[in-house]
């Protein structure tokens, strides 16, 4: 009997545990900043950490959250037996890391919205797809200065990029699930955008 399914399950579990590491919480603690759950949007992510005015902390958070997505998929790629299952196995592992960021076991399942972790996953699954998605986020963020709007735009186009650059159902399906979850996590932001109350990138928290 093939051991590939068991290895896939173990790699997905490991990816979830890696994704569950909240760099916003750990970096804030390390740099003497408030818990990111306690101010601004309450989201443990780089954009909210930036609201403290500490750019270095926000950068470290961004790198950490992106890096864990990269690491999770890279470990799967390095596992030969899992890699034989093709893109389906890799996409599942990437999705597990993303879900770990959304619902981290280490932090009472109170996670972030997954933008940076999703970017790391997409870059590893298919570099061109990942770069196109990140570029979409960057252009939207520069033009409109709303991180949430940039994330929603990137989530909308990511499955299309998966189809254009790869075309395989497994990758398109995995990316589509991540996009749907990311949009659902941004429901409060969508309401604020519609009311004109959403905070712009770099706007400091009043709390």
C-alpha positions in Angstrom: 0.0 0.0 0.0 1.3 3.4 -0.9 2.4 5.6 2.0 1.7 8.8 0.0 -1.7 9.5 1.6 -0.3 9.3 5.1 2.7 11.5 4.2 0.2 14.0 2.6 -1.8 14.0 5.9 1.3 14.6 8.0 2.6 17.4 5.7 -0.8 19.1 5.8 -0.9 18.9 9.6 2.6 20.3 9.8 1.7 23.1 7.4 -1.3 23.9 9.6 0.9 24.1 12.7 3.4 26.3 10.9 0.6 28.5 9.6 -0.7 28.8 13.2 2.4 30.8 14.3 1.2 34.4 14.6 4.1 36.6 13.8 2.1 39.7 14.6 1.7 38.5 18.2 5.3 37.3 18.6 6.9 40.3 17.0 4.7 42.7 19.0 5.7 40.9 22.2 9.3 40.9 21.3 9.3 44.6 20.4 7.3 45.7 23.5 4.1 46.6 21.5 0.5 46.0 22.5 -1.2 42.7 21.5 -2.5 43.3 17.9 -5.9 42.0 19.0 -6.3 45.0 21.3 -6.3 47.9 18.9 -7.2 49.0 15.4 -9.0 46.3 13.5 -8.0 43.7 16.0 -6.4 41.7 13.2 -3.0 40.0 13.9 -1.4 41.1 10.7 1.2 43.4 9.3 -1.3 46.2 8.3 -2.7 46.4 11.8 0.7 46.3 13.4 1.7 49.2 11.2 -1.0 51.2 13.0 1.3 51.4 16.0 3.6 53.5 13.9 6.4 50.9 14.2 7.3 50.1 10.6 10.0 47.7 11.6 7.5 45.5 13.5 5.1 45.6 10.5 7.9 44.5 8.1 9.0 41.6 10.4 5.4 40.5 10.7 4.9 40.7 6.9 8.1 38.7 6.3 7.2 36.1 8.9 3.6 35.6 7.7 4.8 35.3 4.1 7.7 33.1 5.0 5.5 30.5 6.8 3.5 30.1 3.6 6.7 29.6 1.6 8.1 27.2 4.2 5.1 25.0 4.3 4.9 24.4 0.6 8.7 24.2 0.3 8.8 21.3 2.8 6.1 19.6 0.7 8.1 20.1 -2.5 11.1 18.6 -0.8 9.2 15.5 0.2 9.6 13.3 -2.8 6.7 10.9 -2.2 4.3 13.7 -1.6 5.6 15.6 -4.7 4.7 12.5 -6.8 1.0 13.3 -6.2 1.5 16.5 -8.2 -0.1 19.9 -7.7 -3.1 18.5 -5.8 -0.9 17.5 -2.8 1.0 20.8 -2.8 -2.2 22.9 -3.1 -3.7 21.0 -0.1 -0.6 21.7 2.0 -0.6 25.3 1.0 -4.3 25.6 1.9 -3.6 24.0 5.3 -1.0 26.6 6.1 -3.4 29.3 5.1 -6.1 27.9 7.3 -3.6 27.7 10.1 -3.1 31.5 9.9 -6.9 32.1 9.9 -7.6 29.7 12.8 -4.3 29.2 14.7 -4.3 26.5 17.4 -1.6 28.3 19.3 -3.7 31.5 19.7 -7.2 30.2 20.6 -8.1 30.1 16.8 -8.1 33.9 16.7 -6.1 34.5 13.6 -5.6 37.0 10.8 -7.0 37.4 7.4 -4.3 35.5 5.6 -3.1 37.9 2.9 0.6 37.6 3.5 0.5 33.8 4.1 -1.6 33.4 0.9 1.0 35.3 -1.0 3.8 33.0 0.3 1.8 30.0 -0.7 1.0 31.3 -4.2 4.6 32.2 -4.8 5.7 28.7 -4.0 2.9 26.9 -5.9 3.6 28.8 -9.1 6.0 31.8 -9.0 4.4 33.6 -12.0 1.0 33.3 -10.6 2.2 34.5 -7.2 4.0 37.5 -8.6 1.1 38.5 -10.7 -1.2 38.3 -7.7 1.2 40.2 -5.4 1.6 42.9 -8.1 -2.2 43.3 -8.3 -2.3 43.8 -4.5 0.6 46.3 -4.7 -0.9 48.4 -7.5 -4.3 48.5 -5.9 -2.8 49.4 -2.5 -0.7 52.2 -4.0 -3.6 53.7 -6.0 -6.3 53.5 -3.3 -4.3 53.0 -0.1 -6.7 50.5 1.3 -5.1 47.2 2.3 -8.5 45.4 2.4 -9.5 46.6 -1.1 -6.1 45.4 -2.4 -6.6 42.0 -0.8 -10.1 41.6 -2.2 -8.9 42.6 -5.6 -6.0 40.1 -5.5 -8.3 37.4 -4.2 -10.7 38.0 -7.1 -8.0 37.7 -9.8 -5.8 34.9 -8.2 -7.9 32.0 -9.6 -7.7 33.6 -13.0 -4.0 33.8 -12.8 -3.9 30.2 -11.7 -5.8 29.2 -14.8 -3.7 31.4 -17.1 -0.2 30.4 -15.8 -1.0 26.7 -15.0 -4.4 25.7 -16.2 -4.7 22.6 -14.0 -7.9 22.0 -12.0 -6.1 21.2 -8.8 -4.3 24.5 -8.6 -7.3 26.6 -9.7 -9.5 24.8 -7.1 -7.0 25.3 -4.3 -6.5 29.0 -5.1 -10.3 29.5 -5.4 -10.9 28.0 -1.9 -8.2 30.4 -0.5 -9.8 33.3 -2.3 -13.2 32.5 -1.0 -12.0 32.2 2.6 -10.0 35.4 2.3 -13.1 37.3 1.1 -15.2 35.9 3.9 -12.6 37.0 6.4 -12.9 40.5 5.0 -16.6 40.9 5.4 -16.3 43.6 8.1 -13.8 45.5 5.9 -16.3 45.3 3.0 -19.0 46.9 5.1 -16.6 49.6 6.2 -15.5 50.3 2.6 -19.1 50.7 1.6 -19.7 53.1 4.5 -16.5 55.0 3.8 -15.1 54.2 7.2 -12.2 51.9 6.3 -8.8 52.9 7.6 -6.1 53.6 5.0 -2.7 52.0 5.0 -0.4 53.6 7.6 -3.2 55.3 9.4 -2.4 55.1 13.1 -4.8 53.6 15.6 -6.6 56.0 18.0 -6.6 53.4 20.7 
